[in-house]
Amino acid sequence: MITTVRWTVLLLALGFCRGLKHNYIDDYEVVEVEEDWDLVFQPSEHGSLWPLPQKVQISDVSFKLMSSSFRIVDAKQSSAGPSCSLLQDAYRRYYEYMFGSAKRQQLYKSRRTGPTELTELQVWITSPDSECDGYPSVTSVESCECLETFSQLVYEDEYGTKSINSTQINDFPRFAHRGILLDTSRHFLPVKVILANLETMAMNKINVFHWHIVDDPSFPYLSRTFPQLSRQGAYHPYTHVYTPADVKMVIEWARLRGIRVIPEFDTPGHTQSWGKGQADLLTPCYSGAKPSGTFGPVNPILNTTYDFMKLFFGEISTVFPDAYVHLGGDEVDFTCWKSNPDIQKFMEQQGFGDDYSKLESFYIQKCVSHFVATKKGYMIWQEVFDNGVKLKSDTVVHVWIGGGSNDEMSRVTAAGYTTILSAPWYLDYISYAQDWQKYYKVEPLNFNGTEAQKKLVIGGEACLWGEYVDATNLTPRLWPRASAVAERLWSAKDVTDINDAFNRLSMHRCRMVE
C-alpha cells in the first residue's frame, strides 16, 4: 500500500505511541503551576503528536510498516525530485528516526509484502518553487511539516512491530516566527551542542535559531575582517571560537531542517568583550576629572565607531544569509557616558540636555542608517522603540519586558511594527516541578489591540540565557520546557487542554530522549 503526503493537505496515518534581563515574566502568567502537579498520565486520543496539528481525524484502520520494504519517495506530481538534496537528506533522517540504522535492513529484502502493509510514503511538493536550494524565511509556506508529523505517527507493539493508523491531517503554523535564543557568550557552547539542539528544534517545529553569539563576557565569533575581536575577546582564541567553517556548518545544518539562523550582535551595551580587540570602540569612564581605567558602552561620538560598525555589519550580512540580523539595543547603562567630559560636551552641542536616551537614539539611528546599505532587515529589543528611535517600517520589535497589562505589545503594534514576544518565555528561570505548564498557558495575543494590531505579532521566542547554562546542562534545561512554547506558537489558539498536553508531552519527551 502507498500513501501520499502533500504539502497542503495531508492524508496519512496516526497511531498511539506506547510506551541578566530576567525580571518580567509575571505579567503573562495565567495560573500557578502548583495546582496541576497531580496530573496523571493517560493515553491521548492524539497519540504523541507534538505540536498538535490544526486538524486531525483519526481512523481505526491500521497498517504495518516493515523497515525492509518501507521507503520515502518523491511523488510523480511533486515539483521537487531526486536532485533536491534537502528532501533526500530529510528522507534518510526520518527513516532512521522510525527504524533506526539502515544497516540492519538487508536481511529481509526477499520477503513479500502483505495487504495491510504500508510500503511507501510519497512526498508531494505542490508549490511551483520547491525552494530546495534556498534558505527558509519568514514568508516560507509551512503547511504540513509532513515528515516530522509522519514520524510521530508510528507506534510499536510489545514485539517491536511498527504500525500506523490511517488519519487525515491538515496542518499549518499559527505563527510564522517560532524561535529559540541561545547565548554562547556567557558560556561557550561547542558546535556539537548547537547542532544537537537544532535537531531537537526541528522535532518541535521550531523554525528560528536566534544566535546571541557575543556579549560582555566573551566574543567567540571569529571575524574575517576584524580577527582581533575574538583573538582578544574570546575565552580562548583557538578552542572557544566559532570559525567561519563552524558558522557555515550551523547555518547549513539548520537550513536542511527548515530553520533560520538569525545572529545577534548587541550594541551599544553588552559590548565589554568587543573593546578588548578594538581600540577606542568603548567609552572611557571617568572618576571625577580622571579616567578610571574602566570602559562603558560603545563610544557614540567618534566617527571611527561608525566606520567600524559599517565594515563589521557588512561582513555579518554576507556570512549570515537570513534576511534579518538582530541589532540588540537593550539595557544600556548611561553611568559611564555621564562621567565622560567629552560626551558631556557633545550632549551640550547636540542640545540633548541631560537625556542620555537621546544619545542612545543618536547612536542607534546612525548605525541603522549604515546598516540599511546591507539590504537586510533588522530586529531590535524593545528599549530601542521605547526611546523613540526612528525605525524602518519593516523593523521587528522584540518584546522582553512585560509592563502592566501587556501594554508594551499594545504600544508597539499600535505604532505599526511587526512584533515578536519573549517576555513570558525566559527559560533560564527554573522552578520546582512541571513549570512547562506556565509557558504553555501563555496566550501571545492577550493584549488590548485591534485585529490589525494582532496580525503584526508574527510569533515569539523562548530564551535560554547563559549565566548558569553551559554544555553540561543546556539540553535538559531547555527541553521539554521549550516544547510547551513550540506548541503554543504552532497549534490553534483553542489548544489549551493541559491534561491532553501532559499526556502527549510525556511521550514526546521520551521520543526526544531516544
N, C-alpha and C positions, 0 to 999 in steps of 0.2 A: 504494500500500500504506500501511496505517496501523498504527502501533504504539502501545500504551498503557502509560503509566507509572503504577504505583500507589505510594503512599507506603509500603506494607508489603512487597510483593513486586514486583520489577521485571522485566519482560520487554522487553528492548530489545537494543541491538547493541553489539558490541565490535569494535574494529579496531586494527591495529598502527599506531602513529604513526611516520611516516617523518621520515626526515629527523632605695658603697665597701665592699660586703659581698660579697666575691667570693673566698672562700678555701677553699671546702669541696666542691669537685666530685669529688675523687679517690675518695671512698668509693663512688661509684656507677659509676665506670668499669669496664668489663669487660675490654677489651684495649686496647693502644695502637694508634693509628691507623697507625703506620708499616708494619705488616705487610701492610696492604691497599692500599698505594699503587699496586700493579701491576694493579689492576682494568682489564679491557679491555671496552669496550662490545660487547654482542651484543644483538640484539632480544629482548625479554622475551616470554614467552608471554602475559603480561598487558598487553602493549602499553605505554601510557604512563599507566595508571591510577594515581592518587595522591591520597589514601592508598588502599591496596589494599582493595577491598570484602571483606566477610566470606565470601561465596561467589560464585564466578564460574564459569560453564560456557560455554565458547566454542564457537561453531559456525563452519563454513567458509562458510556461506551469507552472501553479502554483498548489500547494496542501495546504490544510488546516492542521493545527496542533491543536489538541484538548488536553488540559492538562490531561483530564480524561483517554485518551486512548493511548497517545504517550509514548513510552518507549525507552530508550537507552540500548542496549543489546550487548553481545558478539556474533559475527558471529560464526557459527559452525566451519568454517575453521580456526578461529583465534588461534594463538599459546598461547594466554592468555585466561583465563576463570574466573569464579566467585571467584577463590582463589586469584586473582590479586587485592589486596586492593587498589593499586594506581589507577587502572582504575575504580573500583567500587566507590571510593571516587570522582573521576572526573565526573562520570555519574550523581551522586547526585548533585554535584556542578553546572554542566551546565544545568541540568534540572531546577534548581531554577533560574539560570540566565535567562532562556527563559520564565518560567511560574510563578516564584515567589514561595512562600511557598507551599509545597506539602499537607499541612493540608486541603486545600480547595478542594481537588480532589475527595473526597469520594462521593460527591453529584451526580455524573454523570456516575457511573460505569455501569449502565444498558443500557446506550444509545448505539445504533448501529452505526457503523462507515459507512461513505459514500464512494462512489467510488473515490472522489477526495481528500480523506484524507490520509495523511501520518501517519502511526501508529508506525513505528519502525525505529530507526537508528541503523544499525548493524555495530559494530566496528571490523574490521578485521586486526589484527596484523599479518603482513606477515613475520616478522623476526623470525627465529627459536628460538632466545633468546629474550623473551619479556622484560627482564630487569625489571620486576615488583618489585623485592625486592632490586634492586641495586640503585646506585646514578647516576645522569646524569654526563656525562663527555664531554670533548671537541670532542671526537670521536663519541658521540651518534648520531644515524641517526634520523633526524628530518623531514624527508619527510612527509608532511601532518600533521600539528598540527590540527587534524581533529575536535576535539570537540570545540576548540576556534573558528575555522572558521565557523563551523556549527551554533554555537550560534549567530554569527554575521549576518547570512543569514536570520534569522527570522525577519519578519516585521509585523506590526499590523495596521489594518484599524481603522476607526473612532469609530467602535463599539467594539473594543478590540479583534477582531478575529485575531489569528496568522496565517500567511501563509509563504510559502517558495517556491521559483521558482526553477525548475529543471535546474541544471547547472553542467558542467564538470570543475573540478579544478585539476590541477597538481601543487603541491606546495612543495617547499623546500627552506631553507635559503641560501642567497648568502654567508654569513659569519657565521662561527661556534661559534664565541665568540661575544655575544651581551649583554653588561653589563651596570649596574648602580652602581656607587660608592656612598655610603652614609657614612658620617662622624659622628660617635657617640661619639667623644671626646670633641669637642669644645662646643657642646650642647648635653646632653644626650637625646637619643630618646627612649621612652618607647617601650617595646616589641610589644604592640598592633599596634603602628605606623609602625614598621618594617613589621609586618605581613600584614597590610593593603596594604603596598606598594609592597610586594611580590605578593599579589593578583593582583594588577594593572600591575606589570611587566608581569605576565602570560597573561593578556589580550592584551598585546602588543608584545607577543612572545619574550620577553627579557629573556635570559636564564642564566645570571650570576649576582649574588649579590656580588659585591666587598665590603666587610665589612671593612672599615677603622675604626677599632674598638677603637684604642688608639692613643694618640698623646700628644703633650706638655701639654695641659690644664688638661686632666684627663685620668685615667687608669681604665675604668669601667669593664674590663674583670676580672672575679673572677677566679684566677688560683688556682687549687688544690695544685700544687707544691709550689707556692710562693704566698699564700693568702695575705701577707702583701703588695703586689703591689697595689691591689685595696683598701685594708684597709686604706692605707696611701695616695694613689694616686687618688682615685675616688672623685667626688664631695661630695658623701656621701657613707659610706661603706655598707649601707643597702638598701637605696632607689634608688641609682644611680649606680647600678652594674648589669652586666649580669651574673647570676648564671649559673652553669653547666646545670641546668634544662632549663633555658631560652635559652641558646645556642642550646641545643638539640632540643627544640621546633622550633626555627627558621630554623634549618637545615632540620627537618622533614617537616615542612610547605613548605619549598622551594622544597624539593625532590618530594612531591606529585604534584607539579606544574611544574616539569621539570627544576628546577632552581638550578644551582650550587652555593654553598656558598664558596667564596674564601676570607679568612681573611687576613688582612694586619697588620703586626707588624713592623713598620718602625723604622730602626736604621741605622747609629749611631746618626743621628739628630732626631729632633721631639721626644725627649725622656725625657723631664723635669719631667713628671709625673712618669716615671719609677724610678727615683732617690730617690723619697720620701720614697719608700718602700724597696729599695735595696741599702744597704750601699756600697760605693766605686765603684758603677757602672758608675757614671758620672765623668767627668774630672773636678777637682778643677781649677777654673780660678784664675789668679794672677793679682794684680795691683802692678806693679814694682816687688819688691822682696818678697812681702807678699800675701797670699791668700786673695782674695776679698770677700769671703763668697758666691760667686755665682758659678754656675756649667755650663759646656758646654755639648758637645755631649758625648756619651759613651766613657769611657777611653779605648783606644785601646792597651795599653802597659802592662796591667795586665792579668796574666793567669786566675785570678778569673773571669774576664769578660767572657772569653770563656767557662769556666766551667758552669757559669750561663746560657749563651745562649744555650749551648748544652742541658741542662736539660729543659729549658723553651720551646725551639722549639721541643724537644722530646715530651713534653706534647701536644703542639699545633698539632703535626702531628697525634696524636691519637684522639683528640677531633673533629677535622675537617676532614671529610672523603674525601674531594676532593683531586685530585692528585697534586694540586698546592697550594702553600702558597705565598703570596706577601711579599717580604722582604724589600720593600721600597728602601732606599738608596739615597733619594733626599735632596737637599737644606741643605747640611752640612756646617755650619758656622765654619770656621777654627780659628776665633779670639781667642777663649779660649785655643785651642790647642797651638797656637803660644805663648801664655802668660805663659804657664806652663813649668818650668825649667826641670822637669823630662822628659817631652815629647820632649823638645828641645834636651836633651842628647840622647834620644832614636833615634831621627831623625838623629843625627850625627853618631851614632853607625851603623845604617842601611844604611848609605850613601844616604839618601833621600834629602840631601841639604835643600833647603827652599820650596820644592814642597810638600805641605801638601795633595795634591790629592793622592800622593803616600802612605801616611799614611792611608788615607781613603781606598784605594785599598787594603792595607795590612790587615785592619780590615775586610773588606767585604770578602776577599779571605779566611781568617781564619774561619769566620762564615760559609761561603759556604761549606768549607771542613767538618765542623761538621754537617751541615745540610744535606749533601749528605747521611749520615748514616740513615736518616729517610726514605729514598727511595721515597721522594716526589720531584716533580719538583718545580721550583721557578720562580716567576716573580719579576722583579726589574724596578724601574724608570730609565729613560734613562741616568741620570748622571753616573750611575754605568758603563754602557757601554762606555760613553764618556771619563771616566777617565782611561780606558784601563784595567779594572779588568778582569782577566782570568775567563771566564764563561763556564759552561757546554754547550754542543751543543744544548740541548733542552731548554735552558733558554728563557723565554718570556720577551722581552724588551717592556716596556710601555712608549710610546712617549707622552709627555705632553707639550713640548716646540716646537714651530713651526720651527724657524730657517730658514731664507731665503726662497727659493722656495721648501719648504718641504725637505730640504737637509737631515734632520735627518732620515726621513723614508728611503731615498736612502742609507745612510751610514749603518744603522742598517741591512737592508735587504741585502745589498751587502756583509756584514760580515757573512751572512747565518743564522741570528737569526730570530726566529718566533717573530712577532710584533703585538701589538695592539695599536690603536690610540685613544687618548683623547684630543689632543691639541685644536681642534676646538669646543669641546663639553663640556665646563665648564659652567654648568647651574646655578651656583651661581651668575654669571653675569646676570643681567636682564636689559631690556631696554624697552622703550615705545612701545606700540602696539604689533604687531604679530611677535615677534622675533624668533618664531619657524622656520620661513622661512629660516633664515641664517643657522640654523643647518641642515635643510632639504636639502639645496643646496650643502652641502659638498660632495665631491667625495673622498672617503678614498684612492683610488689608484692613485690620481693625483700627482704623483711624478715621477722623472726620474729613470727608472729602467727596467730591463728585465722582461719578463713574469714569469720567475722563481723567481725573487725577489718579485713580486707582489703576488705570491702564498703563500709567507711567512706571509702575512698580514691576520691574522685569524679573524680580526674584530676590535671592538672598545668598548669604554665605555663612557657614559655620566656621568660627575662627579658633585655632589652637595656637595660642602664643607660647613662646618657648622658654620662659623664665625657669620653669620646673619640668620641662619636657625635652628629652633627648632620644636617641635611637633606641634606648632600652625600654622606654615606657610610652612612646608615641602611639603605637598601634592599638594597644589595649585601652588607652585613654580616649582615643578618637572613635573607635568602633566598639560596640554598635551604636554608641550615642549619636554619632553623626547620621546614622541611618534614619533616625527619627526626623531630622531636618530634611533628609533626602525625600522621604515620603510626603512631608508637608509641602514641599516645593514641586513635587511631580503630580501627586494624586488630586482628585477632585476635592473641592472645598468641604464637602459634606462627609469625607472620610475621616471620622473623628472617634470611632469606637475604640476605646483604649484597650478593651479586653481582646477584641479581634487583633488589634495591632500587637499586643503582647504575644498572642499565640503564633502569629506569623513571624514576628521578630525573633522569637525563641529559636525557630527552625532556621531562619535566615542567618542568625548568628552562628549556628552550627555549620551551615554551609560555608560561611566566610572563614571559620576556623579551619575547616577541612581544606 
